[in-house]
Amino acid sequence: DKTVKLWDLSGGTPVEKGTLTGHSDWVRCVVWSPDGEFVASASDDKTVKIWKVATMEEVGTLRGHSGWVTSVAWNHDGSLLASGSNDNTVRL
């Protein structure tokens, strides 16, 4: 549905904490930053979006792929983000 859902799993039953909206096509991958402050999402809309978890606000959109973005990963200290696409590229 083109969204990212955040869930609280600390209790016995999962509780939805919020929905991140902004992608215009399917979301393929979601990853937390090493410090837990941000979430990055990769989408078939050819973008990666970065979200601030505390406010659930989009803080940036990364563009540059010519195909679906299927994967995204932070490096160990959160200073770099890699995105992989079916356009056969990885971008940093």
Secondary structure, DSSP 8 states (H G I E B T S, - for coil): --EEEEEE-SSSS-EEEEEEE--SS-EEEEEE-TTSSEEEEEETTS-EEEEETTTTEEEEEE---SS-EEEEEE-TTSS-EEEEETTS-EE-
